[in-house]
Amino acid sequence: MSITLPGPTLGIVGGGQLGRMMGEAVARLGVDVVVLDPTPDCPASPVVSDQIVADFDDADAVYELASRVDALTFEIELADPDVLAEASEKHDVPVQPDPDTLRTIQDKLVQKEALADAGIPVPEFVAVATAEGLERVVEEFGGVMLKAREGGYDGRGNVPVESPDEAADALAEVSGDAMAEEFLDFEREIAVMGLKGADGETRTYPVTETVHREEILRESVVPARSDDPVIAEAEAVARDVLELLDGRGVYGIELFETREGEVLVNEIAPRPHNSGHWTIEGARTSQFENHVRAVLGWPLGPTDLVAPAVTANVLGDTDETRPATLRGVDGVLAAPDADLHWYGKDDVRPLRKMGHLTATDRDADAEADDEADRDALLSRARELRDGLTFTGE
């Protein structure tokens, strides 16, 4: 392949913060971006060439997008795989990752069955359709995490069920087909950002530790504070996942590290992921640039760690929806070891992801295994993040 600049035009279904960061990452490479998103002036709009305002599954709008670009991708699982496949064929434009992969991942039960059938380790799981069935599963497993099969993200659609008496209410809360998964006594949650390029090339970013509260990712720590055998197993499992899935791009592979040192797959995202935002400052090539490189069939960039990093999400701390004004920004901007990212959302609401900051330790040896240094870096990122607020005057 001979690459020339200006580069091609990429179409992205979805114009949220992930589309915004993809646009930021590849503008310097001469790649134009057009996004499709139902929100007028969506977060990506200030940094991309154009926006088509339409629902993610609007067939006519996706066809229009395909007619204007050289390649298609998506940054949200609400994209319709059938419409993407039809648009690709109609306009002879490649879609990456493969729509079949999106179809598999959209349904958490189908996703887990595909992983289990491939011999990839996952927690025990079962489909549930009735309160009575869920009651039996809760008794058998001693409590479960009930998950909506489709549409859940950022903790939405996940309901812990600890006793059979809670079954009916929990099933009503997910309001649809569901999957029950055993509760795990895990040591920590970890993640690997995997990458598939042209000609089957695969790469992985360093294993990341992810810190959740209320089912929402709060911080990411890299390198993960796990033992070497766990790190090696996580990388091996991630490569097995990449082998299973079709299509080029970045895959966010969320994992559990159990108390016994086992590594089990939690969920997969066929796109850049919050767990990999640290790569903007902490890796040689960010997940966003590498996703676009992979989708376009360009050479992949190095995924090496250049500095230990901790990302802290900036979440809405209001009690209700209101226009977004972030205060306390001066403290982060004055910090020599931190970088702030604003997602451009007009309104803040409770626990909505509004941005993130990443603290890096440029003086540390990126390959050194110094857990105390990462503890300190995590505390530093939290301190800076906790100085930000959407409340007050």
C-alpha positions in Angstrom: 0.0 0.0 0.0 1.2 3.5 -0.9 0.0 6.1 1.5 -0.2 9.7 0.4 -1.4 12.9 2.1 -4.0 14.5 2.3 -5.4 11.2 3.5 -8.7 9.5 3.1 -12.0 10.4 4.7 -13.3 8.2 7.6 -16.9 7.9 8.5 -17.8 7.1 12.2 -21.2 6.1 13.4 -21.3 7.9 16.7 -20.0 11.3 17.6 -19.5 11.1 21.3 -16.2 11.5 23.2 -14.6 8.5 21.4 -15.4 10.0 18.0 -14.0 13.3 19.3 -10.7 11.8 20.4 -10.4 9.8 17.1 -10.9 13.1 15.2 -8.3 14.8 17.4 -5.8 12.0 17.0 -5.9 11.8 13.2 -6.3 15.4 12.1 -2.5 15.7 12.1 -2.3 12.7 9.8 -4.4 14.4 7.2 -7.4 12.2 7.7 -10.8 13.9 7.5 -13.6 12.6 9.6 -17.4 12.7 9.2 -19.6 11.5 12.1 -23.2 10.4 12.3 -24.9 11.2 15.6 -28.5 12.1 16.7 -27.3 15.0 19.0 -26.9 18.3 17.1 -23.4 19.7 17.6 -22.4 16.5 19.2 -19.1 16.3 21.2 -17.1 15.3 18.1 -18.4 18.1 15.9 -15.9 20.8 16.8 -12.9 18.6 15.8 -14.3 16.8 12.7 -15.1 17.9 9.1 -18.8 17.4 9.3 -21.7 15.8 11.1 -24.8 14.0 9.8 -27.6 14.4 12.4 -29.5 11.2 12.5 -30.1 8.1 14.6 -27.4 5.6 14.7 -29.6 3.0 12.9 -31.1 5.4 10.4 -30.4 3.4 7.2 -30.7 6.4 4.8 -28.3 8.4 6.9 -25.8 5.6 7.1 -26.0 5.2 3.3 -25.3 8.9 3.0 -22.3 8.6 5.3 -21.0 5.7 3.3 -21.3 7.6 0.1 -19.1 10.4 1.4 -16.2 8.4 2.9 -13.5 5.9 2.1 -14.0 3.7 5.1 -16.5 3.2 7.9 -16.2 2.4 11.6 -18.3 2.9 14.7 -17.7 4.2 18.3 -20.9 2.9 19.8 -22.5 -0.5 19.9 -25.9 1.0 19.1 -24.9 1.0 15.5 -26.9 -1.5 13.4 -24.7 -4.2 11.9 -27.2 -5.1 9.2 -27.4 -1.4 8.0 -23.6 -1.1 8.2 -23.2 -4.3 6.0 -25.8 -3.0 3.5 -24.1 0.4 3.3 -20.8 -1.2 2.8 -22.0 -3.3 -0.1 -24.1 -0.5 -1.6 -21.2 2.0 -1.7 -18.3 -0.4 -1.9 -16.8 1.0 1.3 -15.1 -1.3 3.9 -16.5 -1.4 7.5 -14.2 -2.2 10.3 -14.5 -4.1 12.7 -16.7 -6.5 10.8 -20.5 -6.1 11.3 -20.7 -9.7 12.3 -18.4 -9.0 15.2 -20.6 -6.1 16.3 -23.6 -8.4 16.0 -22.0 -11.0 18.3 -20.8 -8.4 20.9 -24.1 -6.5 21.0 -25.8 -9.5 22.7 -24.0 -10.3 26.0 -25.3 -13.8 26.0 -24.2 -14.5 22.4 -20.8 -12.9 23.2 -20.3 -15.1 26.3 -21.4 -18.2 24.4 -18.9 -17.4 21.6 -16.1 -17.0 24.1 -16.9 -20.2 26.0 -17.2 -22.2 22.7 -13.7 -21.0 21.8 -12.3 -22.2 25.1 -11.7 -18.7 26.4 -12.2 -18.5 30.2 -15.4 -16.7 31.3 -17.4 -16.6 34.5 -20.3 -19.1 34.8 -23.4 -17.6 33.1 -26.9 -18.6 32.1 -29.8 -17.0 30.2 -32.8 -16.0 32.2 -36.3 -15.1 31.0 -38.5 -15.4 34.1 -38.5 -14.5 37.7 -38.8 -18.1 38.7 -35.8 -19.0 36.5 -33.8 -16.2 38.0 -34.7 -17.4 41.6 -33.4 -20.8 40.8 -30.1 -19.4 39.4 -29.6 -17.2 42.4 -30.1 -20.1 44.7 -27.6 -22.2 42.7 -24.9 -19.5 42.3 -25.5 -17.9 45.7 -26.1 -14.5 44.1 -25.6 -13.2 40.6 -25.0 -10.1 38.5 -28.0 -9.8 36.2 -27.2 -8.2 32.9 -29.4 -6.9 30.1 -28.4 -8.8 27.0 -28.5 -5.7 24.9 -28.0 -2.0 25.3 -26.3 -1.8 28.7 -23.1 0.2 29.2 -21.3 2.1 32.0 -23.1 -0.1 34.6 -26.5 0.5 33.1 -28.4 -2.7 32.6 -26.4 -4.5 35.4 -28.3 -5.4 38.6 -26.8 -7.4 41.5 -29.2 -10.0 42.8 -28.3 -11.5 46.2 -31.4 -13.3 47.2 -34.3 -15.0 45.3 -36.7 -12.4 46.8 -35.0 -9.7 44.6 -35.5 -11.7 41.4 -38.8 -10.2 40.1 -37.8 -6.6 40.7 -34.3 -7.1 39.2 -35.8 -8.7 36.0 -38.2 -5.8 35.7 -35.4 -3.3 36.1 -33.4 -4.7 33.1 -36.7 -4.8 31.2 -35.9 -7.4 28.6 -33.9 -10.5 27.8 -31.2 -11.0 30.4 -28.2 -13.1 31.4 -27.2 -14.0 34.9 -23.5 -14.3 35.8 -21.9 -15.7 38.9 -20.6 -13.3 41.5 -16.8 -13.5 41.5 -14.5 -13.0 44.5 -12.0 -11.1 42.3 -8.8 -9.5 43.3 -9.1 -6.7 40.8 -10.5 -5.8 37.4 -8.0 -5.4 34.6 -8.2 -4.7 30.9 -6.2 -5.1 27.7 -6.6 -2.9 24.7 -6.1 -5.3 21.8 -5.4 -4.2 18.2 -6.0 -6.0 14.9 -4.4 -4.6 11.8 -4.0 -5.6 8.1 -2.9 -9.1 7.2 -3.9 -10.4 10.6 -1.3 -8.5 12.6 -2.2 -8.2 16.3 -0.8 -6.1 19.1 -1.7 -5.4 22.7 -1.2 -2.4 25.0 0.2 -3.1 28.5 -2.3 -4.6 30.9 -4.3 -1.9 32.7 -5.9 -2.1 36.2 -9.4 -0.6 36.2 -11.0 0.7 39.4 -14.8 0.7 39.4 -17.4 2.0 41.8 -21.1 1.7 41.4 -20.4 -0.2 38.2 -18.7 2.8 36.6 -15.0 3.1 35.8 -13.4 5.7 38.0 -9.6 5.2 37.4 -7.2 3.2 35.2 -3.7 2.4 36.4 -0.9 1.2 34.1 1.1 -0.9 34.5 -1.5 -2.9 36.4 -0.6 -3.8 40.0 -0.8 -7.5 39.2 1.8 -10.3 39.4 3.8 -11.3 36.4 2.0 -14.6 35.8 -1.3 -12.8 35.8 0.0 -10.1 33.4 1.2 -12.9 31.0 -2.1 -14.7 31.2 -4.1 -11.6 30.6 -2.1 -10.9 27.5 -2.5 -14.4 26.3 -6.3 -14.4 26.8 -6.5 -11.0 25.0 -4.7 -12.5 22.0 -7.1 -15.4 22.0 -10.0 -13.0 22.0 -8.5 -11.1 19.0 -8.1 -14.4 17.2 -11.8 -15.1 17.7 -13.1 -11.7 16.4 -13.2 -10.5 12.8 -12.3 -7.1 11.6 -9.6 -4.5 12.1 -9.4 -2.0 14.9 -9.0 -1.6 18.6 -10.9 -3.9 21.0 -11.4 -3.1 24.7 -11.1 -6.4 26.5 -12.3 -6.2 30.1 -11.1 -9.0 32.5 -11.4 -10.2 36.0 -8.4 -11.3 38.0 -9.6 -13.8 40.6 -8.1 -14.3 44.1 -6.6 -17.5 42.7 -4.8 -15.7 39.9 -7.2 -16.8 37.1 -8.0 -14.4 34.3 -11.7 -14.4 33.1 -13.2 -12.3 30.3 -15.9 -9.9 31.5 -16.9 -8.0 28.4 -15.5 -6.8 25.0 -16.0 -3.5 23.2 -15.2 -3.5 19.5 -13.9 0.0 19.6 -11.6 2.3 21.7 -12.5 2.1 25.3 -12.4 4.2 28.5 -9.8 1.7 29.9 -7.4 2.9 27.2 -7.7 6.6 27.5 -4.3 6.7 29.2 -2.7 5.7 25.9 -2.9 9.4 24.7 -0.1 10.4 27.1 1.2 7.0 28.3 1.8 5.1 25.1 3.9 5.6 22.0 0.7 5.6 19.8 -2.8 6.2 21.3 -5.6 3.7 21.0 -7.5 6.3 18.9 -4.8 6.8 16.3 -4.2 3.1 16.1 -7.9 2.3 15.7 -8.0 4.6 12.6 -4.7 3.3 11.3 -6.1 -0.2 11.6 -9.5 0.6 10.0 -7.7 2.3 7.0 -5.3 -0.6 6.6 -2.3 1.6 7.5 0.8 0.3 9.4 0.1 0.1 13.1 1.9 2.4 15.6 3.9 1.1 18.5 1.9 0.2 21.6 4.8 0.5 24.1 4.4 2.2 27.4 6.4 5.5 27.6 5.5 6.4 31.2 3.4 4.9 34.0 0.0 6.6 33.9 -3.2 6.9 35.8 -6.4 8.2 34.2 -9.2 9.6 36.5 -12.6 10.1 35.0 -14.4 13.4 35.6 -18.0 12.5 36.3 -21.0 14.6 36.9 -21.3 15.5 40.6 -24.7 17.2 40.4 -28.0 16.0 41.7 -29.9 16.8 38.4 -29.3 17.6 34.8 -28.0 21.2 34.2 -25.8 23.1 31.8 -22.2 22.0 32.2 -19.6 24.4 33.7 -16.5 22.7 35.1 -14.8 24.5 38.0 -11.4 24.0 39.5 -9.7 23.6 36.2 -6.8 25.9 37.2 -5.4 23.3 39.5 -5.1 20.7 36.8 -3.7 23.1 34.2 -1.0 24.2 36.7 0.1 20.6 37.4 3.2 19.7 35.4 2.4 16.0 35.5 -1.3 16.0 34.3 -3.3 16.4 31.1 -7.0 17.3 31.0 -9.4 16.2 28.4 -12.9 17.8 28.0 -15.6 15.9 26.1 -17.6 18.8 25.0 -21.0 17.8 26.4 -23.4 20.6 26.9 -25.2 19.2 29.9 -24.0 17.5 33.1 -26.0 14.9 34.9 -25.3 12.6 37.8 -22.3 10.3 37.1 -22.2 11.3 33.4 -18.6 11.0 32.0 -17.7 14.6 31.2 -14.0 14.3 30.7 -10.8 12.7 32.2 -7.4 13.7 33.3 -4.2 11.6 33.1 -1.3 11.9 35.5 2.0 10.5 34.3 5.3 9.8 35.9 7.8 10.8 33.3 10.8 10.2 35.6 9.9 6.6 36.3 11.2 3.6 34.5 8.2 2.5 32.4 9.3 -1.1 32.8 9.9 -1.0 36.5 7.6 -2.9 38.8 7.2 -0.3 41.6 3.8 -0.7 43.0 4.3 2.1 45.6 5.0 4.5 42.8 1.7 3.6 41.1 -0.1 3.9 44.4 1.3 7.4 44.7 0.4 8.3 41.1 -3.2 7.0 41.7 -3.5 9.2 44.8 -2.1 12.2 42.7 -4.7 11.6 40.0 -7.5 11.4 42.5 -6.4 14.5 44.2 -6.4 16.5 41.0 -9.7 15.0 39.9 -11.4 15.7 43.2 -10.5 19.4 42.8 -12.9 19.6 39.9 -16.6 20.1 40.3 -19.8 21.1 38.4 -21.4 22.5 41.6 -21.1 25.9 43.2 -20.8 29.3 41.7 
